[in-house]
Amino acid sequence: MIWTTFRALEFAVECSKVKVMAIDETPQMREDLPSNVEFQQHDVNDGLELYYNSYDVVHVRCIGAGITSYRQLLTEVFKCLRPGGVAIFIEGDFDLLEEKQMYILEPASDSNPNGSWLQRWVQAVRKAQVHRCKLKDPDDSPETLDKGLWQFDLYESSTCGTGSIFTPVSPWPESDLPEESLHYKVVGVLMRQNLKIFLHSTQSMLIEDGVSREDTETWMAHALSELEGPLKAWFRWRVAWGRRTPDSTVPIVKATPVATAKNFKAHMFPSPQNIEARKNLMSKVKHFARPQTHIRNEQQSLEYIKQRESLSFSTRGKFFDD
């Protein structure tokens, strides 16, 4: 089960013998799908009883903006796993980090126009999401992923982990290793493109949260300029994973799945050449000079949370009492 339309299609092509189920709140329209992929329309906030005890892998990515209780989602996903199944969660962190990935960028403000306007924007979006979902506790938000799945007895503790994946906000990183330079150039261009879309698509959310249209236009102009300029910043993706205990005795009743939509949204399929090129690149990633991934155990995860909360300009744990 994979909650990312493009990734579901990509995974289905790569693993033709695996059955892939993708869930989305909005209908997905496409007819020429691989025979091993299926889409269903469903709001995960309503629970996942339809999918209990059905999957070996559940991949949840970038849906936190609309989840009213992320902690409840983590327990619901567990119930979707077969004994021994693996759950993987990935969500964005709305605090951009500076070039060395050690400190949080200072956001621009009325008193400090020299700060980062992109940072101001993404942190304002996080605030708006907290208000829209009526969240009162950080553990009901994607921030709980930094604690890992150890906080639940449901998952096998020895298989759990947390991590950070860093992507540049634009193609600014350089390297003496050609593969690393190419990697960050491609990722940076894609991130810049996605962030531009993000800016435009979240403008209405900021206005809904009380920011004037005039201010959003000013902020956006500055943020777009930063993306085309010398801003050296990283976007962090928080990751958590764990396995359902193979001999779990949690009582779960499997329900009959709902009917699948007949039409699906058009998406581009990755070519075999692109898949092979990515495999070759990944074999060289371990030689990259810049760290792009950090893995943590339970104790390191708790220490990381304390460190993040103590950093200047951190929004972790904030906005929930506004």
C-alpha positions in Angstrom: 0.0 0.0 0.0 1.6 3.3 -1.1 0.1 6.8 -0.6 1.9 8.6 -3.4 0.5 8.2 -6.9 3.7 8.5 -8.9 5.6 6.3 -6.5 2.9 3.7 -6.7 3.2 3.6 -10.5 7.0 3.6 -10.3 7.1 0.8 -7.8 4.6 -1.3 -9.8 6.9 -1.0 -12.9 10.0 -1.9 -10.9 8.4 -4.9 -9.1 6.0 -6.4 -11.6 5.3 -9.4 -9.3 4.2 -7.3 -6.4 0.6 -6.1 -6.0 0.5 -2.3 -5.3 -2.4 -0.5 -3.7 -2.5 3.3 -3.6 -4.9 5.4 -1.6 -5.7 9.0 -2.2 -8.4 11.3 -1.0 -9.1 12.6 -4.5 -9.9 10.3 -7.4 -7.0 9.3 -9.6 -7.8 9.1 -13.4 -5.9 6.8 -15.7 -6.8 3.8 -17.8 -3.5 2.3 -19.0 -2.3 1.1 -15.7 0.1 -1.8 -15.0 -2.0 -4.9 -14.1 -0.4 -5.0 -10.6 -1.4 -1.5 -9.4 -4.7 -0.4 -8.1 -6.0 3.0 -6.8 -8.8 3.6 -4.3 -10.3 6.9 -3.1 -10.4 7.1 0.7 -9.9 9.7 3.4 -7.4 8.1 5.9 -8.8 10.3 8.7 -11.8 8.0 8.6 -9.6 5.1 9.6 -8.2 2.2 7.6 -10.4 -0.7 8.6 -11.0 -1.7 5.0 -7.3 -2.5 4.7 -6.5 -4.3 7.9 -4.1 -7.2 7.9 -3.6 -7.0 4.2 -0.1 -5.7 3.3 3.6 -6.6 3.7 4.7 -3.0 3.1 2.8 0.2 3.8 4.6 3.4 2.6 3.1 6.7 3.8 4.6 9.8 2.3 3.7 13.6 2.4 0.1 13.4 3.6 0.7 15.0 7.0 -0.8 18.4 6.0 -4.3 16.9 6.1 -4.1 14.5 9.0 -6.0 15.4 12.1 -4.1 12.9 14.3 -0.8 11.5 13.0 -0.4 9.4 16.1 -3.7 7.7 15.3 -2.5 7.1 11.7 0.6 5.3 13.0 -1.6 2.8 14.9 -4.0 2.4 12.0 -1.1 1.6 9.6 0.1 -1.1 12.0 -3.3 -2.8 11.7 -2.9 -2.8 7.9 0.2 -4.8 8.1 0.4 -8.6 8.0 2.5 -10.1 10.8 6.1 -9.2 9.9 5.1 -6.4 7.6 7.0 -3.2 7.4 5.7 0.4 7.7 7.7 3.4 6.3 6.7 7.0 6.9 8.2 10.1 5.3 7.1 13.7 5.9 8.6 17.1 5.3 10.1 19.3 8.1 9.2 23.0 7.8 12.4 24.3 9.3 14.9 24.9 6.5 18.6 24.3 7.5 21.6 26.3 6.5 24.5 25.1 4.3 26.1 22.8 7.0 22.8 21.3 8.1 23.5 22.3 11.7 21.4 25.4 12.2 18.0 26.6 11.2 17.7 29.5 8.8 16.6 32.7 10.3 13.2 33.7 8.7 12.7 37.1 7.3 10.4 39.4 9.4 9.3 43.0 9.4 12.2 43.8 11.7 14.7 41.6 9.8 14.1 41.7 6.0 17.5 40.2 5.5 16.4 36.8 6.8 15.0 34.1 4.5 11.7 34.7 3.0 11.3 31.1 1.9 11.8 30.1 5.5 9.2 32.6 6.6 6.8 31.2 4.1 7.2 27.5 4.9 7.0 28.1 8.6 3.8 30.2 8.1 2.4 27.2 6.1 3.2 24.9 9.0 1.3 27.2 11.4 -1.6 27.3 9.1 -1.7 23.5 8.8 -1.8 23.2 12.6 -4.7 25.6 12.8 -6.6 24.0 9.9 -6.3 20.5 11.4 -7.1 21.9 14.9 -4.0 20.2 16.3 -3.3 20.7 20.0 -0.4 18.3 20.6 2.8 17.9 18.6 2.4 14.1 18.8 -0.8 14.5 16.6 1.4 16.1 13.9 4.1 14.6 11.7 6.6 15.8 14.3 5.9 12.6 16.2 7.9 10.7 13.5 11.1 12.0 15.1 10.3 10.0 18.2 10.1 6.9 16.0 7.8 3.9 16.3 9.4 2.8 19.6 6.7 4.8 21.3 4.2 2.1 20.3 4.3 -1.5 21.7 2.7 -2.5 18.4 6.0 -2.4 16.4 9.0 -4.7 17.0 11.4 -2.3 18.7 14.6 -3.8 17.3 13.4 -3.1 13.7 12.5 0.6 14.3 14.6 3.6 13.3 14.3 7.2 12.4 16.3 9.3 10.0 16.7 12.6 8.1 17.0 12.9 4.4 18.3 16.3 3.1 17.6 17.7 -0.3 18.9 21.1 -1.5 16.2 23.8 -2.2 17.9 24.6 -5.4 20.9 23.3 -7.5 23.5 25.1 -5.4 25.7 22.3 -4.0 28.9 21.5 -5.9 31.3 18.5 -5.6 34.5 17.2 -7.1 32.7 13.9 -7.6 30.9 14.1 -10.9 28.1 11.8 -9.8 27.5 13.9 -6.7 27.4 17.2 -8.6 25.0 15.7 -11.1 22.8 14.3 -8.3 22.5 17.6 -6.5 21.9 19.5 -9.8 19.0 17.2 -10.7 17.6 17.1 -7.2 18.0 20.8 -6.8 16.3 21.7 -10.0 13.3 19.4 -9.1 13.1 20.8 -5.5 13.2 24.3 -6.8 10.4 23.5 -9.2 8.4 21.8 -6.5 8.9 24.7 -4.1 7.6 27.2 -6.7 4.5 25.1 -7.0 4.3 24.8 -3.2 4.4 28.6 -2.9 1.6 29.2 -5.3 -0.6 26.3 -4.0 -0.3 27.3 -0.4 -1.0 31.0 -0.8 -4.8 30.6 -0.1 -3.9 28.7 3.0 -1.9 31.6 4.4 -4.7 34.0 3.6 -7.2 31.7 5.3 -4.9 31.8 8.3 -5.0 35.6 8.5 -2.0 36.7 6.3 -3.1 39.5 4.0 -3.1 38.9 0.3 -0.7 41.8 -0.1 1.7 40.3 2.3 1.6 36.9 0.6 2.4 38.5 -2.7 5.4 40.3 -1.2 6.7 37.2 0.6 6.2 35.1 -2.5 8.2 37.5 -4.7 11.1 37.5 -2.2 11.0 33.7 -1.8 10.9 33.1 -5.6 13.9 35.4 -5.9 15.8 33.4 -3.3 15.2 30.2 -5.2 16.8 31.7 -8.2 19.6 33.3 -6.3 22.4 32.3 -3.9 20.2 30.8 -1.1 22.2 27.8 0.3 19.6 25.8 2.3 18.5 22.2 2.8 15.0 20.8 3.2 14.8 18.0 5.7 12.6 14.9 5.3 11.8 13.1 8.5 11.6 9.3 8.2 10.5 6.6 10.6 10.1 2.9 10.0 9.3 -0.4 11.8 8.1 -3.9 11.5 5.0 -5.5 12.9 5.9 -8.3 15.3 5.8 -11.6 13.3 3.9 -13.4 16.1 1.6 -10.5 16.9 -1.6 -11.5 18.7 -3.4 -8.3 18.2 -7.0 -9.2 17.1 -7.6 -7.8 13.6 -10.6 -8.6 11.4 -10.1 -8.2 7.7 -13.0 -6.4 5.9 -14.0 -6.6 2.3 -12.2 -3.9 0.2 -14.3 -1.3 -1.5 -14.7 -1.2 -5.2 -11.9 0.3 -7.2 -12.4 3.4 -9.3 -12.4 2.6 -13.1 -10.6 5.8 -14.3 -7.3 7.1 -13.1 -5.3 10.3 -13.4 -2.6 10.4 -16.0 1.0 10.1 -14.7 4.3 9.5 -16.5 5.8 6.1 -16.1 9.5 5.8 -15.5 11.4 4.2 -18.3 13.6 1.1 -17.8 16.6 3.3 -18.7 15.7 5.8 -15.9 15.3 3.0 -13.4 18.7 1.5 -14.4 20.4 5.0 -14.2 19.0 5.5 -10.7 20.4 2.1 -9.6 23.8 3.0 -10.9 23.7 6.4 -9.1 22.6 4.8 -5.8 25.7 2.5 -5.9 27.9 5.7 -5.8 25.9 7.6 -3.2 28.0 6.1 -0.4 31.0 8.0 -1.7 29.3 11.4 -1.6 31.2 14.0 0.4 28.0 15.8 1.7 25.9 13.9 4.1 22.4 13.5 2.7 21.0 10.9 5.1 21.3 10.4 8.9 20.0 7.3 10.7 19.2 7.3 14.4 18.4 4.7 17.1 15.9 5.4 19.9 18.3 7.3 22.2 19.8 9.3 19.4 16.2 10.2 18.2 15.3 11.6 21.6 18.6 13.5 21.8 18.0 14.9 18.3 14.6 16.2 19.3 16.1 18.1 22.3 18.7 19.5 20.1 16.2 20.7 17.5 14.0 22.3 20.1 16.9 24.2 21.5 18.0 25.7 18.2 17.2 29.3 17.4 14.2 29.8 15.0 13.0 26.3 15.5 9.2 25.9 15.2 9.2 22.3 16.6 6.4 22.0 19.2 5.1 25.5 18.4 1.7 26.9 17.1 -0.3 24.2 18.9 -1.6 26.6 21.6 -2.3 29.5 19.3 
